[in-house]
Amino acid sequence: MSDAKPLVVAIVGPTAVGKTALALALARRLAIEVVSADSRQVYRGMDIGTAKPTPAERAAVPHHLIDVVDPDRPYTVADYRHDALGAIAGIRERGRLPVLVGGTGLYYRAVTAGLQIPPVPPDPAYRAQLESRAAAEGAEALHRELADLNPTAAASIDPRNLRRVIRALEVCHVTGWPFSQQTHAQEPAFHTVAFGLSLERSVLYGRIDQRVDAMMQAGLLAEVERLHAAGYAWDLPSMSSIGYRQLGDYLRGDRTLAEAVERIKLDTHAYVRRQLTWFRKEPGIQWHDAGDLEAVAAELTGTARAAAQ
């Protein structure tokens, strides 16, 4: 390794590509603990739809930053970075290798690139005002306003992602500064070896579709019903996640169940395309085909051992 910094391994890539399976294969070779980099697995009670590691998988390898907050509690990127760095420090103190595993690009960047994001608290009144405007004028109107205030931020946010558009406008409103100027990088205190997993697109889509069917058989609809019955509103960021949003449409009578399931599959396909676009732009990721995870795990083990020397 080129410096004396401690090592963190990262396993990234799109949904359903095999990241958890690779982490488990790596755990058979090295003493590791996993730090989740998934923005939906932080929510308690959202187990099936977020594809959390199973109890057996979590018993085999310690996992951190899963089941952190209730679905109606805010959890920002700044919160995640603070918690992830704490988890990494604890793992190192125990003499084990921290392995960051997940598909949320901003979480990955916040940790590995030292991305600094101020903990700007939510402004519920201002959010409600923006949500009312979006309902009356359309989400595109808010995105145009953001583009006027901060073209850099607007260019990085899908106009259809109303939650992120509102958050960017909220940060501008609370601080008086553009959202893109609220972030800066600080050199991390560790060295990262990052492996990215990919699959031929049609194979990955097939895996996704099979996983959605398995989620439905495992009780995803009942999970969504239970969460809503517990008082978690459909407009919460957690409940707008893929799977929960579409089944919410079904439960409100806006889609048939078959339409909702098909929509989950198609929206997940679109999501993995965005994930791949994000991660392909991240420097330093070593990409590998996920078809033979044991071979990838063996290579990652050798790379990690060499980097740690």
C-alpha positions as CSV (number, residue, x, y, z in Angstrom):
1,M,0.0,0.0,0.0
2,S,1.3,3.5,-0.8
3,D,0.6,5.0,2.6
4,A,0.3,3.9,6.2
5,K,-3.5,4.4,6.4
6,P,-5.6,1.5,7.6
7,L,-7.6,-0.4,5.0
8,V,-11.3,-0.4,4.2
9,V,-12.7,-2.7,1.5
10,A,-15.8,-1.7,-0.4
11,I,-18.1,-4.0,-2.4
12,V,-20.5,-2.0,-4.6
13,G,-22.8,-2.4,-7.6
14,P,-26.4,-2.5,-8.6
15,T,-29.3,-4.2,-6.8
16,A,-29.4,-8.0,-6.9
17,V,-25.9,-8.4,-8.4
18,G,-24.6,-10.4,-5.5
19,K,-22.9,-8.0,-3.1
20,T,-24.0,-9.7,0.1
21,A,-23.0,-13.1,-1.3
22,L,-19.5,-11.8,-2.1
23,A,-19.2,-10.4,1.4
24,L,-20.1,-13.8,2.8
25,A,-17.6,-15.5,0.5
26,L,-14.9,-13.0,1.7
27,A,-15.8,-13.7,5.3
28,R,-14.8,-17.3,4.8
29,R,-11.3,-16.0,3.9
30,L,-10.8,-13.0,6.1
31,A,-11.9,-11.7,9.5
32,I,-14.4,-9.0,8.5
33,E,-17.4,-7.1,9.6
34,V,-19.8,-5.4,7.2
35,V,-20.9,-1.8,7.2
36,S,-24.1,-1.5,5.1
37,A,-24.2,1.3,2.5
38,D,-27.9,1.0,1.7
39,S,-30.2,3.9,2.4
40,R,-33.3,1.8,2.8
41,Q,-31.9,-1.0,5.0
42,V,-31.5,1.6,7.8
43,Y,-35.3,1.4,8.4
44,R,-36.6,-1.0,11.0
45,G,-39.5,-3.2,9.9
46,M,-38.7,-2.8,6.2
47,D,-37.1,-6.2,5.8
48,I,-38.4,-8.0,2.7
49,G,-38.6,-5.1,0.3
50,T,-35.1,-3.8,1.1
51,A,-33.6,-7.3,0.8
52,K,-31.8,-7.1,4.1
53,P,-29.3,-9.9,4.8
54,T,-31.1,-12.8,6.5
55,P,-30.8,-13.5,10.2
56,A,-28.5,-16.4,9.3
57,E,-26.3,-14.2,7.2
58,R,-26.1,-11.5,9.9
59,A,-25.2,-14.2,12.4
60,A,-22.4,-15.5,10.2
61,V,-20.9,-12.0,9.7
62,P,-21.6,-8.9,12.0
63,H,-23.5,-6.2,10.0
64,H,-23.7,-2.6,11.0
65,L,-26.1,0.2,10.0
66,I,-29.1,-2.0,9.5
67,D,-32.2,-1.3,11.5
68,V,-31.0,2.1,12.6
69,V,-34.2,4.2,12.7
70,D,-38.0,3.8,12.5
71,P,-39.5,4.5,9.1
72,D,-40.8,7.9,10.1
73,R,-37.5,9.2,11.4
74,P,-35.2,11.4,9.2
75,Y,-31.8,9.9,8.5
76,T,-29.5,12.1,6.4
77,V,-26.3,11.4,4.6
78,A,-24.6,13.4,7.3
79,D,-26.1,11.0,9.9
80,Y,-25.0,8.0,7.8
81,R,-21.4,9.3,7.4
82,H,-21.1,9.9,11.2
83,D,-22.4,6.4,12.0
84,A,-20.4,4.6,9.3
85,L,-17.1,6.2,10.4
86,G,-17.9,5.2,14.0
87,A,-18.6,1.6,12.9
88,I,-15.4,1.5,10.9
89,A,-13.4,2.7,13.8
90,G,-15.0,0.1,16.1
91,I,-14.3,-2.7,13.7
92,R,-10.7,-1.7,13.4
93,E,-10.3,-1.6,17.2
94,R,-11.6,-5.2,17.3
95,G,-8.8,-6.2,14.9
96,R,-11.1,-7.0,12.0
97,L,-11.4,-5.6,8.4
98,P,-14.2,-3.2,7.7
99,V,-16.1,-4.0,4.5
100,L,-18.5,-1.4,3.2
101,V,-21.3,-3.2,1.2
102,G,-24.1,-1.6,-0.7
103,G,-25.6,0.2,-3.7
104,T,-26.3,3.7,-2.4
105,G,-23.7,5.8,-4.3
106,L,-23.9,8.8,-2.1
107,Y,-23.4,6.8,1.0
108,Y,-20.3,5.2,-0.6
109,R,-18.9,8.6,-1.6
110,A,-19.6,10.2,1.8
111,V,-17.4,7.6,3.4
112,T,-14.7,6.8,0.9
113,A,-14.2,10.3,-0.5
114,G,-14.6,12.1,2.8
115,L,-17.7,13.9,1.5
116,Q,-18.8,16.5,4.1
117,I,-22.5,17.3,4.3
118,P,-23.8,19.6,7.0
119,P,-26.5,18.3,9.2
120,V,-29.2,20.7,8.1
121,P,-32.3,19.8,10.0
122,P,-35.6,19.4,8.1
123,D,-38.0,22.3,7.9
124,P,-41.4,20.7,8.0
125,A,-43.3,23.9,7.2
126,Y,-41.2,24.7,4.2
127,R,-41.4,21.2,3.0
128,A,-45.1,21.2,3.2
129,Q,-45.2,24.5,1.2
130,L,-43.0,22.9,-1.5
131,E,-45.1,19.7,-1.6
132,S,-48.3,21.8,-2.0
133,R,-46.6,23.7,-4.9
134,A,-45.6,20.4,-6.5
135,A,-49.1,19.2,-6.3
136,A,-50.4,22.3,-7.9
137,E,-47.6,23.2,-10.4
138,G,-45.9,19.8,-10.9
139,A,-42.6,18.5,-9.7
140,E,-40.9,20.0,-12.8
141,A,-41.6,23.5,-11.6
142,L,-39.6,22.9,-8.5
143,H,-36.8,21.4,-10.4
144,R,-36.7,24.5,-12.7
145,E,-36.5,26.7,-9.6
146,L,-33.7,24.6,-8.3
147,A,-31.9,25.0,-11.7
148,D,-32.2,28.7,-11.3
149,L,-30.8,28.7,-7.8
150,N,-28.2,26.0,-8.3
151,P,-27.6,24.5,-11.8
152,T,-25.0,22.1,-10.5
153,A,-27.3,20.5,-8.0
154,A,-30.2,20.4,-10.5
155,A,-28.1,18.7,-13.1
156,S,-27.4,15.8,-10.6
157,I,-31.0,15.3,-9.5
158,D,-33.7,13.5,-11.6
159,P,-36.6,16.0,-12.0
160,R,-39.0,13.2,-11.0
161,N,-37.2,12.7,-7.7
162,L,-39.4,15.2,-5.8
163,R,-37.9,14.2,-2.4
164,R,-34.4,15.1,-3.5
165,V,-35.4,18.3,-5.3
166,I,-37.3,19.4,-2.1
167,R,-34.3,18.6,0.0
168,A,-31.9,20.6,-2.2
169,L,-34.3,23.6,-2.1
170,E,-34.7,23.1,1.7
171,V,-30.9,23.3,2.3
172,C,-30.7,26.4,0.2
173,H,-33.6,27.9,2.2
174,V,-32.2,27.1,5.6
175,T,-28.6,28.1,5.0
176,G,-28.9,30.7,2.3
177,W,-26.3,28.9,0.2
178,P,-26.6,26.6,-2.8
179,F,-26.9,22.9,-2.0
180,S,-23.8,22.0,-4.0
181,Q,-21.7,24.5,-2.0
182,Q,-22.8,22.7,1.2
183,T,-20.6,19.8,0.4
184,H,-16.9,19.5,0.4
185,A,-14.4,16.7,0.6
186,Q,-12.0,15.9,3.5
187,E,-9.3,13.3,2.9
188,P,-10.4,10.1,4.6
189,A,-8.3,8.6,7.4
190,F,-8.2,5.2,5.6
191,H,-7.3,3.7,2.3
192,T,-10.1,2.1,0.3
193,V,-9.9,-1.0,-2.0
194,A,-13.2,-1.0,-3.9
195,F,-14.6,-3.9,-6.0
196,G,-17.6,-3.3,-8.2
197,L,-19.8,-6.1,-9.4
198,S,-21.6,-6.2,-12.7
199,L,-23.6,-8.6,-14.8
200,E,-24.9,-8.6,-18.4
201,R,-28.0,-6.5,-18.3
202,S,-30.5,-9.1,-19.3
203,V,-29.1,-11.5,-16.7
204,L,-29.4,-8.9,-14.0
205,Y,-32.9,-8.0,-15.0
206,G,-33.8,-11.7,-14.8
207,R,-32.4,-11.9,-11.3
208,I,-34.4,-8.8,-10.3
209,D,-37.6,-10.2,-11.6
210,Q,-37.1,-13.5,-9.8
211,R,-36.2,-11.7,-6.6
212,V,-39.4,-9.5,-6.8
213,D,-41.5,-12.7,-7.2
214,A,-39.7,-14.2,-4.2
215,M,-40.3,-11.1,-2.1
216,M,-44.0,-11.3,-2.9
217,Q,-44.1,-15.0,-1.9
218,A,-42.2,-14.1,1.3
219,G,-44.9,-11.7,2.3
220,L,-43.9,-8.2,1.0
221,L,-47.5,-7.2,0.6
222,A,-48.2,-8.1,4.2
223,E,-45.1,-6.1,5.3
224,V,-46.4,-3.0,3.5
225,E,-49.8,-3.4,5.0
226,R,-48.4,-3.8,8.5
227,L,-46.2,-0.7,8.1
228,H,-49.1,1.4,6.9
229,A,-51.4,0.1,9.7
230,A,-48.7,1.1,12.2
231,G,-49.2,4.7,11.1
232,Y,-46.4,5.1,8.6
233,A,-47.7,7.5,5.9
234,W,-47.4,6.8,2.2
235,D,-45.5,10.1,1.6
236,L,-42.6,9.3,4.0
237,P,-39.3,8.9,2.2
238,S,-39.1,5.3,3.6
239,M,-42.5,4.4,2.2
240,S,-41.7,5.9,-1.2
241,S,-39.0,3.2,-1.7
242,I,-39.4,0.8,-4.6
243,G,-41.7,-2.0,-3.7
244,Y,-43.5,-0.1,-0.9
245,R,-44.6,2.8,-3.2
246,Q,-46.1,0.5,-5.9
247,L,-47.9,-1.8,-3.4
248,G,-49.2,1.4,-1.8
249,D,-50.7,2.2,-5.1
250,Y,-52.4,-1.2,-5.1
251,L,-53.7,-0.9,-1.6
252,R,-55.2,2.5,-2.4
253,G,-56.9,1.0,-5.5
254,D,-54.8,2.8,-8.1
255,R,-53.3,-0.3,-9.6
256,T,-54.1,-4.0,-9.7
257,L,-51.7,-6.3,-7.8
258,A,-50.3,-7.6,-11.1
259,E,-49.7,-4.1,-12.3
260,A,-48.0,-3.2,-9.1
261,V,-45.7,-6.1,-9.2
262,E,-44.7,-5.4,-12.8
263,R,-44.1,-1.8,-11.9
264,I,-41.8,-2.9,-9.1
265,K,-39.7,-4.9,-11.6
266,L,-39.6,-2.1,-14.2
267,D,-38.7,0.6,-11.6
268,T,-36.0,-1.6,-10.2
269,H,-34.5,-2.0,-13.7
270,A,-34.5,1.8,-14.0
271,Y,-32.9,2.1,-10.6
272,V,-30.0,-0.3,-11.4
273,R,-29.3,1.7,-14.5
274,R,-28.9,4.8,-12.3
275,Q,-26.8,2.9,-9.9
276,L,-24.4,1.8,-12.6
277,T,-24.2,5.3,-14.1
278,W,-23.2,6.6,-10.6
279,F,-20.7,4.0,-9.8
280,R,-19.1,3.9,-13.2
281,K,-18.1,7.6,-12.6
282,E,-16.5,6.8,-9.2
283,P,-12.7,6.6,-9.5
284,G,-10.7,3.6,-8.3
285,I,-13.4,0.9,-8.4
286,Q,-12.1,-2.4,-9.8
287,W,-15.0,-4.0,-11.8
288,H,-15.6,-7.7,-11.9
289,D,-18.2,-10.0,-13.5
290,A,-20.5,-11.4,-10.7
291,G,-20.9,-14.7,-12.5
292,D,-18.2,-16.4,-10.3
293,L,-18.3,-14.9,-6.9
294,E,-15.8,-17.4,-5.4
295,A,-13.2,-16.3,-7.9
296,V,-13.9,-12.6,-7.2
297,A,-13.7,-13.3,-3.5
298,A,-10.3,-15.0,-3.9
299,E,-9.0,-12.1,-6.0
300,L,-10.4,-9.5,-3.5
301,T,-8.7,-11.5,-0.6
302,G,-5.4,-11.3,-2.3
303,T,-5.8,-7.6,-3.2
304,A,-6.9,-6.8,0.4
305,R,-3.9,-8.6,1.9
306,A,-1.5,-6.9,-0.4
307,A,-3.0,-3.5,0.3
308,A,-2.8,-4.1,4.1
309,Q,0.9,-4.8,4.0
